[in-house]
Amino acid sequence: MTPSVAQDVGTASSSTLDVMLWVVVPYVSIAVFVLGHVWRYRYDKFGWTTRSSQLYENRLLRLGSPLFHFGILVVLIGHVGGLLVLKSWTEAVGIGDDAYHVVAVVLGVLAGVCTLAGAAILVYRRRTVGPVFSATTRNDKVMYVLLVGTILLGLGTTVLGNLTEHPHDYRETVSPWFRSIFYFDPEPGLMAAAPIGFRLHALSAWVLFAFWPFSRLVHVFSMPLGYLTRPYIVYRSRDERLGSRAPRRGWERTR
């Protein structure tokens, strides 16, 4: 095989791999994410829950849960802004590259550290509290590995990029590629040109999204709207004494 032919084969193989990783994988993940939630809602409504373990232990949960949930919310908002908001839009309102970069890095690192710290506390709680550990399924363990791995890859990419003083401008590669997926005009070459950290973070995120409908993460899409229309619950006291105050209207004693 001549060098020119070998070079052509290598280019074709690389191009095929790029299409598999940055076109096929995202669309498969999105399809599984959407159809999986539909299937789960239709056939496993009783399993649509976080399987709360608050009754088993509350001290660590009160610390780890807010750190994780508020941190991941800020991370999500940052990803939405970074991936969906065009660079020209921020420039049009007077936000330059330097200002955008400082805000993105500071908020991203703080939110990432809080999220990771909260996740670490929650994982520690599951490993050390007997009843909580007993209630932890294999599905939960896989979910934690994917979730924490994705967070670590994203945080590591941000921190290492700034420590080396060569941060990658993901709004030139990752963001346009991500938007092109939803334009149904994917551009895998953009993502292939991004640093390895961004590529690993993106792949990990797509795997997490594909696994999402089959884990406890489905509770993200739960809202207690039924409480707004649920009828009142009538409570009757067993105590014969009514107290020194007259009962409020609607709370009179019933017999």
C-alpha positions in Angstrom: 0.0 0.0 0.0 1.5 3.3 -1.1 1.8 6.2 1.5 -0.9 8.2 -0.4 -3.4 5.3 -0.2 -2.6 4.7 3.5 -3.2 8.4 4.1 -6.5 8.2 2.3 -7.6 5.2 4.3 -6.7 6.9 7.6 -8.6 10.0 6.6 -11.7 7.9 5.6 -11.5 5.9 8.9 -11.2 9.1 10.9 -14.1 10.7 9.1 -16.3 7.6 9.7 -15.4 7.6 13.4 -16.2 11.3 13.7 -19.6 10.7 12.1 -20.3 7.8 14.5 -19.2 9.8 17.6 -20.6 13.2 16.8 -23.7 12.4 14.7 -24.9 8.9 15.3 -24.3 8.8 19.1 -26.1 12.1 19.8 -29.2 11.2 17.8 -29.4 7.7 19.3 -29.0 9.3 22.8 -31.7 11.8 22.1 -34.1 9.2 20.7 -33.5 6.9 23.7 -33.9 9.9 26.1 -37.3 10.9 24.6 -38.8 7.5 23.9 -37.5 6.1 27.2 -39.3 8.7 29.2 -42.5 8.0 27.3 -42.2 4.3 27.9 -41.3 4.8 31.6 -44.3 7.1 32.2 -46.7 4.8 30.5 -45.6 1.5 32.0 -43.7 2.3 35.2 -45.5 5.2 36.8 -45.1 3.7 40.3 -41.3 3.6 39.6 -41.2 7.2 38.7 -39.7 8.3 41.9 -36.4 9.2 43.7 -36.9 6.4 46.2 -36.2 8.9 49.0 -34.1 7.7 51.8 -34.6 10.6 54.1 -36.3 8.5 56.8 -33.0 6.5 57.1 -30.7 9.4 57.6 -31.1 13.1 57.5 -28.0 14.9 58.8 -25.7 14.2 55.8 -28.7 14.5 53.4 -29.4 18.1 54.6 -25.9 19.1 53.7 -25.2 17.1 50.5 -28.6 17.5 48.8 -28.7 21.3 48.7 -25.1 21.5 47.6 -25.7 19.1 44.8 -29.1 20.3 43.6 -28.3 24.1 43.6 -24.9 23.4 42.1 -26.2 21.3 39.3 -28.9 23.9 38.6 -26.3 26.6 38.1 -24.2 24.2 35.9 -27.3 23.5 33.8 -28.0 27.2 33.3 -24.4 27.8 32.4 -24.5 25.0 29.8 -27.7 26.3 28.3 -26.2 29.8 28.0 -22.8 28.5 26.7 -24.2 26.1 24.1 -27.4 27.8 22.9 -26.6 31.5 23.1 -24.6 32.6 20.1 -21.3 34.4 20.5 -22.6 37.3 18.3 -25.5 37.8 20.7 -23.3 38.4 23.8 -21.1 40.7 21.7 -24.1 42.6 20.5 -25.1 43.5 24.1 -21.5 44.6 25.0 -20.2 41.4 26.7 -16.7 40.9 25.3 -14.7 37.6 25.2 -12.7 38.5 28.3 -15.7 39.4 30.5 -17.6 36.3 29.3 -14.7 34.1 30.0 -14.2 35.4 33.5 -17.8 35.0 34.4 -18.1 31.6 32.8 -15.0 30.2 34.5 -15.7 31.6 38.0 -19.4 30.5 38.1 -18.6 27.3 36.3 -15.8 26.3 38.8 -17.9 27.3 41.9 -21.0 25.5 40.7 -18.9 22.5 39.6 -17.1 22.3 43.0 -20.4 22.6 44.9 -22.0 19.9 42.7 -19.1 17.6 43.1 -18.9 18.2 46.9 -22.6 17.5 47.2 -22.3 14.3 45.1 -19.4 13.2 47.2 -21.4 13.6 50.4 -24.4 11.8 49.0 -22.2 8.9 47.8 -20.4 8.8 51.2 -23.8 8.6 52.8 -24.9 5.7 50.7 -21.7 3.8 51.4 -21.6 4.4 55.2 -25.2 4.4 56.3 -26.4 0.8 56.5 -30.1 1.2 55.6 -29.3 3.7 52.8 -26.7 1.3 51.4 -29.2 -1.6 51.5 -31.7 0.5 49.6 -29.1 1.3 46.9 -29.6 -0.7 43.7 -27.1 -1.5 40.9 -29.0 1.0 38.8 -28.2 3.7 41.3 -24.5 2.8 41.3 -24.3 3.0 37.5 -26.2 6.4 37.7 -23.7 7.8 40.2 -20.7 6.7 38.2 -22.0 8.3 35.0 -23.2 11.5 36.8 -20.0 12.0 38.8 -17.8 11.0 35.8 -19.5 13.6 33.6 -19.1 16.3 36.3 -15.5 15.5 36.8 -14.7 15.6 33.1 -16.4 19.0 32.7 -14.8 20.5 35.7 -11.4 19.1 34.9 -11.5 20.4 31.4 -12.4 23.9 32.7 -9.7 23.9 35.4 -6.9 22.4 33.4 -7.6 24.7 30.5 -7.2 27.7 32.6 -4.2 26.4 34.6 -2.3 26.0 31.4 -3.4 29.5 30.3 -4.7 28.0 27.0 -8.4 27.8 27.6 -10.3 26.5 24.5 -13.0 28.7 23.2 -15.8 26.2 23.0 -18.1 28.7 21.5 -16.2 28.3 18.3 -16.4 24.5 18.1 -18.6 22.7 20.7 -21.5 25.2 20.8 -22.0 25.3 17.0 -21.7 21.5 16.8 -24.3 21.1 19.5 -26.7 23.5 17.8 -26.2 21.8 14.4 -27.5 18.6 15.9 -30.9 20.2 16.5 -30.8 22.0 13.2 -30.6 18.5 11.6 -27.4 19.7 9.8 -24.7 18.1 12.0 -21.1 19.3 11.6 -19.0 16.5 13.2 -15.7 18.2 12.1 -16.3 21.0 14.6 -16.4 18.6 17.6 -13.5 16.6 16.2 -11.4 19.8 16.3 -12.1 20.3 20.0 -9.6 19.2 22.7 -9.9 15.6 24.0 -11.4 16.8 27.4 -14.4 18.4 25.7 -14.9 15.3 23.6 -14.8 13.0 26.5 -17.2 15.2 28.5 -19.6 15.3 25.6 -19.6 11.5 25.1 -20.1 11.0 28.8 -23.0 13.3 28.8 -24.7 11.5 25.8 -24.3 8.2 27.6 -25.8 9.7 30.8 -28.8 11.1 28.8 -29.4 7.7 27.2 -29.4 6.1 30.7 -31.5 8.8 32.2 -35.0 7.5 31.6 -34.2 4.2 33.3 -32.8 5.7 36.5 -34.1 7.7 39.4 -33.1 10.8 37.5 -36.6 10.8 35.9 -37.8 12.7 39.0 -36.3 15.9 37.5 -39.5 16.0 35.3 -41.9 15.6 38.2 -43.9 18.5 39.5 -46.5 18.2 42.3 -49.2 20.0 40.3 -51.9 17.7 41.7 -51.5 19.4 45.1 -53.1 22.5 43.6 -56.4 20.7 42.9 -56.3 18.0 45.5 -59.2 18.3 48.0 -58.6 19.2 51.6 -57.8 16.5 54.1 -60.0 16.6 57.2 -58.1 16.0 60.4 -60.1 15.0 63.6 -58.5 15.3 67.0 -58.8 12.5 69.5 -58.4 15.1 72.3 -61.7 16.0 73.9 -60.4 19.3 75.0 -60.8 22.0 72.4 -58.5 24.5 74.0 -59.1 28.0 75.1 -59.5 29.5 71.6 -62.6 29.3 69.5 -62.0 27.2 66.4 -61.6 29.1 63.2 -64.3 29.0 60.5 -64.1 25.7 58.7 -62.2 24.0 61.5 -65.1 23.4 63.9 -65.1 20.1 65.6 -67.1 17.4 63.8 -68.8 14.4 65.4 
